């Protein structure tokens, strides 16, 4: 799956997605759904490697917010184009102080990338069918922004 991190294409993803407890490897950097993390927390923290969680709009972020420093990466699901809850999750995580990689996964669309970045995302994972190199241009299409964002909370009249 194509991956952009900090606006650059990345050839290899170091994170291995594991969705079931039976498939937990003993080592490696693992990306697990929040529910699996909460069920298998002891086993996951004992394995060799880092742990990242995948959250969606239905998840309660309280356990994640309580241990933000434990996660080098948090993936936020966008199950459909019309589901914008991931934008809110990103803002909540960044406002809470999360400094790691914040990755949009699922169905992030090209015309949403600039908005996702302003909410705090710095990584994007796409399906092979929808991605093209043209996606890199999406970050530069809007040059003036009136509202504050994750990288600069000041409105335009206070900038400058």
Contact map, one row per residue, 1 for C-alpha under 8 A:
1110000000000000000000000000000000000000000000000000000000000000000000000000000000000000000000000000000000000000000000000000111100000000000000000000000000000000
1111000011100000000000000000000000000000000000000000000000000000000000000000000000000000000000000000000000000000000000000000111100100000000000000000000000000000
1111100011101000000000000000000000000000000000000000000000000000000000000000000000000000000000000000000000000000000000000011110000000000000000000000000000000000
0111111111000000000000000000000000000000000000000000000000000000000000000000000000000000000000000000000000000000000000000011100000000000000000000000000000000000
0011111111000000000000000000000000000000000000000000000000000000000000000000000000000000000000000000000000000000000000000111000000000000000000000000000000000000
0001111100000000000000000000000000000000000000000000000000000000000000000000000000000000000000000000000000000000000000000110000000000000000000000000000000000000
0001111110000000000000000000000000000000000000000000000000000000000000000000000000000000000000000000000000000000000000000110000000000001001000000000000000000000
0001111111000000000000000000000000000000000000000000000000000000000000000000000000000000000000000000000000000000000000000000000000000001000000000000000000000000
0111101111100000000000000000000000000000000000000000000000000000000000000000000000000000000000000000000000000000000000000000000000000000000000000000000000000000
0111100111111000000000000000000000000000000000000000000000000000000000000000000000000000000000000000000000000000000000000000000000000000000000000000000000000000
0110000011111000000000000000000000000000000000000000000000000000000000000000000000000000000000000000000000000000000000000000000000000000000000000000000000000000
0000000001111100000000000000000000000000000000000000000000000000000000000000000000000000000000000000000000000000000000000000000000000000000000000000000000000000
0010000001111111000000000000000000000000000000000000000000000000000000000000000000000000000000000000000000000000000000000000000000000000000000000000000000000000
0000000000011111000000000000100000000000000000000000000000000000000000000000000000000000000000000000000000000000000000000000000000000000000000000000000000000000
0000000000001111100000000001111000000000000000000000000000000000000000000000000000000000000000000000000000000000000000000000000000000000000000000000000000000000
0000000000001111110000000001111000000000000000000000000000000000000000000000000000000000000000000000000000000000000000000000000000000000000000000000000000000000
0000000000000011111000000000011100000000000000000000000000000000000000000000000000000000000000000000000000000000000000000000000000000000000000000000000000000000
0000000000000001111110110000011110000000000000000000000000000000000000000000000000000000000000000000000000000000000000000000000000000000000000000000000000000000
0000000000000000111110100000000110010000000000000000000000000000000000000000000000000000000000000000000000000000000000000000000000000000000000000000000000000000
0000000000000000011111110000000000010000000000000000000000000000000000000000000000000000000000000000000000000000000000000000000000000000000000000000000000000000
0000000000000000011111110000000000010001000000000000000000000000000000000000000000000000000000000000000000000000000000000000000000000000000000000000000000000000
0000000000000000000111110000000000000000000000000000000000000000000000000000000000000000000000000000000000000000000000000000000000000000000000000000000000000000
0000000000000000011111111000000000000000000000000000000000000000000000000000000000000000000000000000000000000000000000000000000000000000000000000000000000000000
0000000000000000010111111100000000000000000000000000000000000000000000000000000000000000000000000000000000000000000000000000000000000000000000000000000000000000
0000000000000000000000111111000000000000000000100000000000000000000000000000000000000000000000000000000000000000000000000000000000000000000000000000000000000000
0000000000000000000000011111000000000000000000110000000000000000000000000000000000000000000000000000000000000000000000000000000000000000000000000000000000000000
0000000000000000000000001111100000000000000000111000000000000000000000000000000000000000000000000000000000000000000000000000000000000000000000000000000000000000
0000000000000011000000001111110000000000000000111100000000000000000000000000000000000000000000000000000000000000000000000000000000000000000000000000000000000000
0000000000000111000000000011111000000000000000011111000000000000000000000000000000000000000000000000000000000000000000000000000000000000000000000000000000000000
0000000000000011110000000001111100000000000000001111000000000000000000000000000000000000000000000000000000000000000000000000000000000000000000000000000000000000
0000000000000011110000000000111110000000000000000011110000000000000000000000000000000000000000000000000000000000000000000000000000000000000000000000000000000000
0000000000000000111000000000011111011000000000000011110000000000000000000000000000000000000000000000000000000000000000000000000000000000000000000000000000000000
0000000000000000011000000000001111111000000000000000111000000000000000000000000000000000000000000000000000000000000000000000000000000000000000000000000000000000
0000000000000000000000000000000111111100000000000000111000100000000000000000000000000000000000000000000000000000000000000000000000000000000000000000000000000000
0000000000000000000000000000000011111110000000000000000000000000000000000000000000000000000000000000000000000000000000000000000000000000000000000000000000000000
0000000000000000001110000000000111111111100000000000000000000000000000000000000000000000000000000000000000000000000000000000000000000000000000000000000000000000
0000000000000000000000000000000111111111100100000000100000000000000000000000000000000000000000000000000000000000000000000000000000000000000000000000000000000000
0000000000000000000000000000000001111111100000000000000000000000000000000000000000000000000000000000000000000000000000000000000000000000000000000000000000000000
0000000000000000000000000000000000111111100000000000000000000000000000000000000000000000000000000000000000000000000000000000000000000000000000000000000000000000
0000000000000000000010000000000000011111111100000000000000000000000000000000000000000000000000000000000000000000000000000000000000000000000000000000000000000000
0000000000000000000000000000000000011111111110000000000000000000000000000000000000000000000000000000000000000000000000000000000000000000000000000000000000000000
0000000000000000000000000000000000000001111111000000000000000000000000000000000000000000000000000000000000000000000000000000000000000000000000000000000000000000
0000000000000000000000000000000000000001111111100000000000000000000000000000000000000000000000000000000000000000000000000000000000000000000000000000000000000000
0000000000000000000000000000000000001001111111100010000000000000000000000000000000000000000000000000000000000000000000000000000000000000000000000000000000000000
0000000000000000000000000000000000000000111111110010000000000000000000000000000000000000000000000000000000000000000000000000000000000000000000000000000000000000
0000000000000000000000000000000000000000011111110000000000000000000000000000000000000000000000000000000000000000000000000000000000000000000000000000000000000000
0000000000000000000000001111000000000000001111111000000000000000000000000000000000000000000000000000000000000000000000000000000000000000000000000000000000000000
0000000000000000000000000111100000000000000011111100000000000000000000000000000000000000000000000000000000000000000000000000000000000000000000000000000000000000
0000000000000000000000000011110000000000000000111110000000000000000000000000000000000000000000000000000000000000000000000000000000000000000000000000000000000000
0000000000000000000000000001110000000000000000011111000000000000000000110000000000000000000000000000000000000000000000000000000000000000000000000000000000000000
0000000000000000000000000000111100000000000110001111100000000000000001111000000000000000000000000000000000000000000000000000000000000000000000000000000000000000
0000000000000000000000000000111100000000000000000111110000000000000000111110000000000000000000000000000000000000000000000000000000000000000000000000000000000000
0000000000000000000000000000001111001000000000000011111000000000000000101110000000000000000000000000000000000000000000000000000000000000000000000000000000000000
0000000000000000000000000000001111000000000000000001111100000000000000000111100000000000000000000000000000000000000000000000000000000000000000000000000000000000
0000000000000000000000000000000011000000000000000000111110101000000000000111100000000000000000000000000000000000000000000000000000000000000000000000000000000000
0000000000000000000000000000000000000000000000000000011111100000000000000001110000001100000000000000000000000000000000000000000000000000000000000000000000000000
0000000000000000000000000000000000000000000000000000001111100000000000000000100000001100100000000000000000000000000000000000000000000000000000000000000000000000
0000000000000000000000000000000000000000000000000000000111110000000000000000000000000000000000000000000000000000000000000000000000000000000000000000000000000000
0000000000000000000000000000000001000000000000000000001111111000000000000000000000000000000000000000000000000000000000000000000000000000000000000000000000000000
0000000000000000000000000000000000000000000000000000000001111110000000000000000000000000000000000000000000000000000000000000000000000000000000000000000000000000
0000000000000000000000000000000000000000000000000000001000111111100000000000000000000000000000000000000000000000000000000000000000000000000000000000000000000000
0000000000000000000000000000000000000000000000000000000000011111110000000000000000000000000000000000000000000000000000000000000000000000000000000000000000000000
0000000000000000000000000000000000000000000000000000000000011111111000000000000000000000000000000000000000000000000000000000000000000000000000000000000000000000
0000000000000000000000000000000000000000000000000000000000001111111100000000000000000000000000000000000000000000000000000000000000000000000000000000000000000000
0000000000000000000000000000000000000000000000000000000000001111111100000000000000000000000010010000000000000000000000000000000000000000000000000000000000000000
0000000000000000000000000000000000000000000000000000000000000111111100000000000000000000000000000000000000000000000000000000000000000000000000000000000000000000
0000000000000000000000000000000000000000000000000000000000000011111111100000000000000000000000000000000000000000000000000000000000000000000000000000000000000000
0000000000000000000000000000000000000000000000000000000000000001111111100000000000000000000000001100000000000000000000000000000000000000000000000000000000000000
0000000000000000000000000000000000000000000000000000000000000000001111110000000000000000000000000100000000000000000000000000000000000000000000000000000000000000
0000000000000000000000000000000000000000000000000010000000000000001111110000000000000000000000000000000000000000000000000000000000000000000000000000000000000000
0000000000000000000000000000000000000000000000000111100000000000001111111100000000000000000000000001000000000000000000000000000000000000000000000000000000000000
0000000000000000000000000000000000000000000000000111000000000000000011111100000000000000000000000001100000000000000000000000000000000000000000000000000000000000
0000000000000000000000000000000000000000000000000011100000000000000000111110000000000000000000000001111000000000000000000000000000000000000000000000000000000000
0000000000000000000000000000000000000000000000000001111000000000000000111111000000000000000000000001111000000000000000000000000000000000000000000000000000000000
0000000000000000000000000000000000000000000000000001111000000000000000001111100000000000000000000000011110000000000000000000000000000000000000000000000000000000
0000000000000000000000000000000000000000000000000000011100000000000000000111110000000100110000000000011110000000000000000000000000000000000000000000000000000000
0000000000000000000000000000000000000000000000000000011110000000000000000011111000000100000000000000000111100000000000000000000000000000000000000000000000000000
0000000000000000000000000000000000000000000000000000000100000000000000000001111110111100000000000000000111110000000000000000000000000000000000000000000000000000
0000000000000000000000000000000000000000000000000000000000000000000000000000111110100000000000000000000001100000000000000000000000000000000000000000000000000000
0000000000000000000000000000000000000000000000000000000000000000000000000000011111100000000000000000000001110000000000000000000000000000000000000000000000000000
0000000000000000000000000000000000000000000000000000000000000000000000000000011111110000000000000000000000111000000000000000000000000000000000000000000000000000
0000000000000000000000000000000000000000000000000000000000000000000000000000000111110000000000000000000000000000000000000000000000000000000000000000000000000000
0000000000000000000000000000000000000000000000000000000000000000000000000000011111111100000000000000000000000000000000000000000000000000000000000000000000000000
0000000000000000000000000000000000000000000000000000000000000000000000000000010011111111000000000000000000000000000000000000000000000000000000000000000000000000
0000000000000000000000000000000000000000000000000000000110000000000000000000010000111111100000000000000000000000000000000000000000000000000000000000000000000000
0000000000000000000000000000000000000000000000000000000110000000000000000001110000111111110000000000000100000000000000000000000000000000000000000000000000000000
0000000000000000000000000000000000000000000000000000000000000000000000000000000000011111111000000000000000000000000100100000000000000000000000000000000000000000
0000000000000000000000000000000000000000000000000000000000000000000000000000000000011111111100000000000000000000000000100000000000000000000000000000000000000000
0000000000000000000000000000000000000000000000000000000010000000000000000001000000001111111110000000000000000000000000000000000000000000000000000000000000000000
0000000000000000000000000000000000000000000000000000000000000000000000000001000000000111111111000000010000000000000000111000000000000000000000000000000000000000
0000000000000000000000000000000000000000000000000000000000000000000000000000000000000011111111100000000000000000000000110000000000000000000000000000010000000000
0000000000000000000000000000000000000000000000000000000000000000000000000000000000000001111111110000000000000000000000000000000000000000000000000000000000000000
0000000000000000000000000000000000000000000000000000000000000000100000000000000000000000111111111100000000000000000000000000000000000000000000000000000000000000
0000000000000000000000000000000000000000000000000000000000000000000000000000000000000000011111111110000000000000000000010000000000000000000000000000010000000000
0000000000000000000000000000000000000000000000000000000000000000000000000000000000000000001111111100000000000000000000000000000000000000000000000000010000000000
0000000000000000000000000000000000000000000000000000000000000000100000000000000000000000000111111100000000000000000000000000000000000000000000000000000000000000
0000000000000000000000000000000000000000000000000000000000000000000100000000000000000000000011111110000000000000000000000000000000000000000000000000000000000000
0000000000000000000000000000000000000000000000000000000000000000000110000000000000000000000011111111000000000000000000000000000000000000000000000000000000000000
0000000000000000000000000000000000000000000000000000000000000000000000000000000000000000000001001111100000000000000000000000000000000000000000000000000000000000
0000000000000000000000000000000000000000000000000000000000000000000000111100000000000000000000000111110000000000000000000000000000000000000000000000000000000000
0000000000000000000000000000000000000000000000000000000000000000000000011100000000000000000000000011111000000000000000001110000000000000000000000000000000000000
0000000000000000000000000000000000000000000000000000000000000000000000001111000000000000010000000001111100000000000000011110000000000000000000000000000000000000
0000000000000000000000000000000000000000000000000000000000000000000000001111000000000000000000000000111110000000000000001111100000000000000000000000000000000000
0000000000000000000000000000000000000000000000000000000000000000000000000011110000000100000000000000011111010000000000001011100000000000000000000000000000000000
0000000000000000000000000000000000000000000000000000000000000000000000000011110000000000000000000000001111110000000000000001110000000000000000000000000000000000
0000000000000000000000000000000000000000000000000000000000000000000000000000111100000000000000000000000111110000000000000000111000000000000000000000000000000000
0000000000000000000000000000000000000000000000000000000000000000000000000000111110000000000000000000000011111000000000000000011000000000000000000000000000000000
0000000000000000000000000000000000000000000000000000000000000000000000000000010110000000000000000000000111111101100000000001110000000000000000000000000000000000
0000000000000000000000000000000000000000000000000000000000000000000000000000000010000000000000000000000000111111100000000000000000000000000000000000000000000000
0000000000000000000000000000000000000000000000000000000000000000000000000000000000000000000000000000000000011111100000000000000000000010010000000000000000000000
0000000000000000000000000000000000000000000000000000000000000000000000000000000000000000000000000000000000001111110000000000000000000000010000000000000000000000
0000000000000000000000000000000000000000000000000000000000000000000000000000000000000000000000000000000000011111111100000000000000000000000000000000000000000000
0000000000000000000000000000000000000000000000000000000000000000000000000000000000000000000000000000000000011111111110000000000000000000011000000000000000000000
0000000000000000000000000000000000000000000000000000000000000000000000000000000000000000000000000000000000000011111111000000000000000000011111000000000000000000
0000000000000000000000000000000000000000000000000000000000000000000000000000000000000000000000000000000000000001111111100000000000000000000000000000000000000000
0000000000000000000000000000000000000000000000000000000000000000000000000000000000000010000000000000000000000001111111111000000000000000000000000000000000000000
0000000000000000000000000000000000000000000000000000000000000000000000000000000000000000000000000000000000000000111111111100000000000000000000000000000000000000
0000000000000000000000000000000000000000000000000000000000000000000000000000000000000000000000000000000000000000011111111000000000000000000000000000111000000000
0000000000000000000000000000000000000000000000000000000000000000000000000000000000000011011000000000000000000000001111111000000000000000000000000000110000000000
0000000000000000000000000000000000000000000000000000000000000000000000000000000000000000011001000000010000000000000111111100000000000000000000000000111000000000
0000000000000000000000000000000000000000000000000000000000000000000000000000000000000000010000000000111100000000000111111111000000000000000000000000000000000000
0000111000000000000000000000000000000000000000000000000000000000000000000000000000000000000000000000111000000000000010011111000000000000000000000000000000000000
0011111000000000000000000000000000000000000000000000000000000000000000000000000000000000000000000000111100000000000000001111100000000000000000000000000000000000
0011100000000000000000000000000000000000000000000000000000000000000000000000000000000000000000000000001110010000000000001111110000000000000000000000000000000000
1111000000000000000000000000000000000000000000000000000000000000000000000000000000000000000000000000001111010000000000000011111000000000000000000000000000000000
1110000000000000000000000000000000000000000000000000000000000000000000000000000000000000000000000000000011110000000000000001111101100000000000000000000000000000
1100000000000000000000000000000000000000000000000000000000000000000000000000000000000000000000000000000001100000000000000000111111100000000000000000000000000000
1100000000000000000000000000000000000000000000000000000000000000000000000000000000000000000000000000000000000000000000000000011111100000000000000000000000000000
0000000000000000000000000000000000000000000000000000000000000000000000000000000000000000000000000000000000000000000000000000001111100000000000000000000000000000
0000000000000000000000000000000000000000000000000000000000000000000000000000000000000000000000000000000000000000000000000000011111110000000000000000000000000000
0100000000000000000000000000000000000000000000000000000000000000000000000000000000000000000000000000000000000000000000000000011111111010000000000000000000000000
0000000000000000000000000000000000000000000000000000000000000000000000000000000000000000000000000000000000000000000000000000000001111110000000000000000000000000
0000000000000000000000000000000000000000000000000000000000000000000000000000000000000000000000000000000000000000000000000000000000111111000000000000000000000000
0000000000000000000000000000000000000000000000000000000000000000000000000000000000000000000000000000000000000000000000000000000000011111110000000000000000000000
0000000000000000000000000000000000000000000000000000000000000000000000000000000000000000000000000000000000000100000000000000000000111111110000000000000000000000
0000001100000000000000000000000000000000000000000000000000000000000000000000000000000000000000000000000000000000000000000000000000001111111000000000000000000000
0000000000000000000000000000000000000000000000000000000000000000000000000000000000000000000000000000000000000000000000000000000000000111111110000000000000000000
0000000000000000000000000000000000000000000000000000000000000000000000000000000000000000000000000000000000000110110000000000000000000111111110000000000000000000
0000001000000000000000000000000000000000000000000000000000000000000000000000000000000000000000000000000000000000110000000000000000000001111111000000000000000000
0000000000000000000000000000000000000000000000000000000000000000000000000000000000000000000000000000000000000000010000000000000000000000111111100000000000000000
0000000000000000000000000000000000000000000000000000000000000000000000000000000000000000000000000000000000000000010000000000000000000000111111100000000000000000
0000000000000000000000000000000000000000000000000000000000000000000000000000000000000000000000000000000000000000010000000000000000000000001111111000000000000000
0000000000000000000000000000000000000000000000000000000000000000000000000000000000000000000000000000000000000000000000000000000000000000000111111000000000000000
0000000000000000000000000000000000000000000000000000000000000000000000000000000000000000000000000000000000000000000000000000000000000000000001111100000000000000
0000000000000000000000000000000000000000000000000000000000000000000000000000000000000000000000000000000000000000000000000000000000000000000001111111000000010000
0000000000000000000000000000000000000000000000000000000000000000000000000000000000000000000000000000000000000000000000000000000000000000000000011111000000111000
0000000000000000000000000000000000000000000000000000000000000000000000000000000000000000000000000000000000000000000000000000000000000000000000001111100011110000
0000000000000000000000000000000000000000000000000000000000000000000000000000000000000000000000000000000000000000000000000000000000000000000000001111110111110000
0000000000000000000000000000000000000000000000000000000000000000000000000000000000000000000000000000000000000000000001110000000000000000000000000011111111000000
0000000000000000000000000000000000000000000000000000000000000000000000000000000000000000001001100000000000000000000001110000000000000000000000000001111110000000
0000000000000000000000000000000000000000000000000000000000000000000000000000000000000000000000000000000000000000000001010000000000000000000000000000111110000000
0000000000000000000000000000000000000000000000000000000000000000000000000000000000000000000000000000000000000000000000000000000000000000000000000001111111000000
0000000000000000000000000000000000000000000000000000000000000000000000000000000000000000000000000000000000000000000000000000000000000000000000000011111111100000
0000000000000000000000000000000000000000000000000000000000000000000000000000000000000000000000000000000000000000000000000000000000000000000000000011100111111110
0000000000000000000000000000000000000000000000000000000000000000000000000000000000000000000000000000000000000000000000000000000000000000000000000111000011111110
0000000000000000000000000000000000000000000000000000000000000000000000000000000000000000000000000000000000000000000000000000000000000000000000001111000001111111
0000000000000000000000000000000000000000000000000000000000000000000000000000000000000000000000000000000000000000000000000000000000000000000000000100000001111111
0000000000000000000000000000000000000000000000000000000000000000000000000000000000000000000000000000000000000000000000000000000000000000000000000000000001111111
0000000000000000000000000000000000000000000000000000000000000000000000000000000000000000000000000000000000000000000000000000000000000000000000000000000001111111
0000000000000000000000000000000000000000000000000000000000000000000000000000000000000000000000000000000000000000000000000000000000000000000000000000000000011111
